[in-house]
């Protein structure tokens, strides 16, 4: 039997960051995937996670785990596929370290990803967005911080990891306000800031203090803001904003919804998908094309530029039975009115 714990540690601490040069976000995502897997396997096999063996993590257990993610944890197909990708990457790594388990590993590698629906991205209206941005009360330290985070998250179309990973030295406020964003796949992009966003960020810097933590946004303990911390803050302010904008009650607003809303705002303003792709930091414009399916303006322009086919005129000719039925109903209505 092969204890799996040392191999997972080597995979996360050496294989990903050193040999493959994976980003911190990728390492954290993979580590979280294994945390979920080992907790599930431990509960099913009644074995502490540190004592699990590679031979116990077979294809059937992986299939059951993926089903558990969707049914019990409520994860979507994309999240399920992300966890499976982390497991397959580890299994590729184990092919050379434990050749005796090659047959078991190949069965896991053969597991298919789940097809996902290509749905329209969720976004906010201008009124809904403004209600959320106005929700923080900037009369204390945390209200000023929350306002700056929400404005910057929207204005920069930032992912949560990009927002929480921003450092104070990534900001340039003079002569023109801008921010350097450390994006997915180690791609950096420099974005200008709207005047309102720059004002909100300056107000936060004024009350932030000389904290030694390099990250821009801090939690109540003076440490780097976490993903879950920002998601909690967003939910709190969305709940407040729903009191002023009732349409928010039925919407699930995540940080990525703010990103989608910014993308559509830029697309509607510029009519240029290339600028949207640059703004969001996409590696390929094919990823950005999802926003053209949501924005109706381009389709309206196409509709107006095309001469529509003529509609043939004509009269509706009812059958004899239908006419008789209508005449009968007319007679009955007259009789009732006379009575």
N, C-alpha and C positions, 0 to 999 in steps of 0.2 A: 504493500500500500504506500501511496505517495502523499505525505502531508502537503496541503495546498497553500497554507499560510505563508511559508517562506518564498514560494514562487510568486504569489500575488504581490508581496512586498517588493521583491526584485523587479517585477514588471512595472509597478507604479513608481518606484524610486530610481530605477536605473534605465530600464528599457524605454519608457515613454519620454521622460525629460532629457536624458543624456544621449541615448542612442538614436532616438527618433526626433529629438528637439521639439516635442509637443509643448503646447502652451500650458500655462497654469490652469486655464479654464478647462482644457481637455483632460488634464490630469485629475482635476476635481470631479469632472463629470464621470470619468471612468471609476474613480474611487467610490463615488456614490452608487454607481451601478453594482459594484461588488459588495458594498455594504448591504444593499437590498437583497442581493442574491444569497449571501451568506446567512443573513437573518432568516430568510425563507427556508433555506436548506437546513439550518439548525433546528427550526421549529418542526419541520417535517421528519427529519431523521433522529431528532432527540439527541443531538450531539452538539457540544459547544462549538462555536464558529472556529476557534483556534485549533480544534482537533479534527476538523473535516479533512477528508482525503480527496485527491483529484478523481479517483475512480468512482466516488459517490456522486460527482457532478456530471451525470450522464445526460444524454439527449432528452430522455423522458422528463428528467427533473427540470431541465431548462424549459421545455415546452410547458410544463405545469407552472413554472415560475412566471413565464410570459403571460399565461392565462390569468394568474393571480394579479399581475400588474393591472390588467384591464378590468377584471371583474371586482376585485376587492379594493384596490387602490384608486380605481377610476381613471387610470392613465389612458390616453389616446393611442392610436396606432403609431404616431410619430415617436412618442416617448418609448413605446415598446420596442420599436426598431432601433432607437438609440442605445437602449440597454443591451439588445442583442448584438449590436456592432461592437460594444465594449467587450462582451464575452467572446466573440469570434476573434477579436484582435489578441486577446489573451491566449486563446486556444492555438492560434498560429504560432505564438511565442513558445508554447509548450510542445509543439511538434518536435523541436530539436532538443529540448531538455529532457523529455520523457518519451523516447521512441516506443517504449512498450505499450503506451496508451494511444498509439496512433489510430487504431480502429475506432476507439471511443471518440477521439478528437474529431475525426473526419465525419462522424455522425452528427456532431454538434455543428460543424462548419456547413453541413448540408441543410441545416434548418433555413427555411426561406423567410425573407422579410415579408411583412404584411403590406398589402396594397393600401394606399391611403386615398381618400377623396380629395379632389382638387377643388376646394370651395373658395368662395370669395372671402378675402381677408376682412376681418372685423375692424371697424374704425368708428370714430366719434364725429358727430356733427360739430360745427363751430360753436354752437350754444352749449353743448355738453362739455366740450373741451374747456371753454372759458369758465364754466361753473366749477370744474375740478381745479383749474389753476387759481381760482379765487377762493377756494375752500380754506387754505391755511391762513391763519390770522397772524400777520407779521408784527405782532406787538411783543413777542418774546423770542428768545434764542431759537427754540425749536420750530416755531412758526416761520421764522425767517429762513431757517435751514430747509424746511419742507417746501416752502415756496420756491427756493432756488433749485432744489432737486427736481421738482415737477417741471419747472420751466426748462431746465437744461435737458432733462430726459426727452421732452417733446421737441424742443428746438433742434437738438442734435440727432434726433431719431436714434437714441442710444439703446443698446441692449442693456439689461440689468448689470451684466458683468462689466460692461464699458463704463457705466455710470459709477458703480461702486469702486472701480479700479482707477478712476481719475485721480491724479495727484495735483497738488497745488502748483508744481512747476510745469504742469501741462497747460496752464492758463496764461494767456497774454492779454492784458487789458489796455495797453497803450502801444501805439497810437490807435490801433483798431482791435477791438475785442475778438479773440479767437481761442479755440481750444484744440489740442492734439488728442485724438481719440485712438486708443490702442484696441483695435478691432479683432475680429475673428481671423484665425489663420495668420497671426502676427502681422496683419496689415494695419498700417497707421493711416489716418486721414486728418487733415487740418480743416476745421470748420469755422466760418465766421459766426459771430453771435449777434442776434438781434439786440437792439438797444435795451429793450425791456428785460431780456435774459441777462445781459451784462449787468444791468442795475440790480437785479435780484442776486446775482453771484457776488457782486461787490458788497452788498448788504450782509451777506453771510460771512464773507471774509472779515468784515469789520467786527463781528461778534464771535468768530471762531476762536480767536486767541492764538497764542504761540504754542500750539500743541506740537509735540515732536512727531506725531503720526504723519507720514507723508501724504496719505490720501486726503482728498478734498473734503469729503463728507464723513462726519463722525457720528457715532451713536451716543447715547446718554452716558456711557462709560468712558468716552473720549477715544474709542477705538474705531477702526474702519467700519463703515456702514456695511452690513451684510445684505445678501440677496433677500433673505426672508425679512430682514428689518425694513427694507424699502417697500417690499410687497405689502407688509402690514401697514405702513404709513400711507401707501396709495389706497388701500381698501378703506382706511379710516376717512380719508378726505373724499373719496367717491361717495361714501355713505352720507357725509355732510352735504356734498353737492347735490345729491339726489333729492334733498329737501327743497332745493330751488329749481331743479331741473328733473321733473318726474320721469322722463324717458330713460334716465340712468338706472332706475330701479330694476328694469328687466335686462340690463346689460351687464356682462361680466367684463370688467375693465382690468386688464393686466398691463404690465409695463410694455409688452409688445404691441398692445393696442395703441398706446401713445406713439410708438414707432411707426405703425401703419398709418396713423392719422397724419403724422408729419410727412410721410412719403407721398400721400395723396395731396396734401397741401402744396408741396413742391411741384408735383406733377401738374396740378391744375394751374399753378402760377406760371410755370415755364413751358409746358407742353413738350418737354424734352425728357425722355426716359433716361438718356445718358446722364443728365444732371442728377436725376433721382438715384441712379446707381452709384454715382460718386458720393452723393450725400450719405447714403446708407452704408457705403463700404462693401458693396457686393463684389465678389470675384468675377461674376459673369452677369451680363445684362439679362440672360434668360431667367435668372432669379427675380429680377426687377419687373419682368413682364406681367407678373400677377396683378400689379396695380393698374395696368391698362384695362384689365377686365372689370375692375370696379368703377373706374372713372368713365362716366357716360359722355363726356364732352367730345372726345375724339370720334366716338360713334355717331354723335349728333352731327358733327361736321361732315362725316361721310354720308349720312342720311340726307343732309341738305344739298350736297353736291351731286347727288344722283337723281335723275328724273324718274319718278315712280311710274310703274306701269298703270295704264288707264283702267278704270273700273267700268266694266260693262254695265250700262243702265238697263233697267227692266222693271217690270211690275211683278209682284208676287201673285201667283195664280193658285188659289186654293182648290182642293179637290171638292167634288160635289158633296161628299159626306161631311167635310169640315164646314162648308158653307151652311149646310142644313143644321149642323150642330150649333153654329153661331146664331143662326136665325131663331132656333128654338130657345136659346138662352135669352135672346133679346125679347121674345114674346113673353117669357116667364117673368122677366124683370118688369115689363110693362104691367102685367097682371098684378104683381105684388104692389106696384106703386099706386094702382087704382084702388086696391083694397085699403 
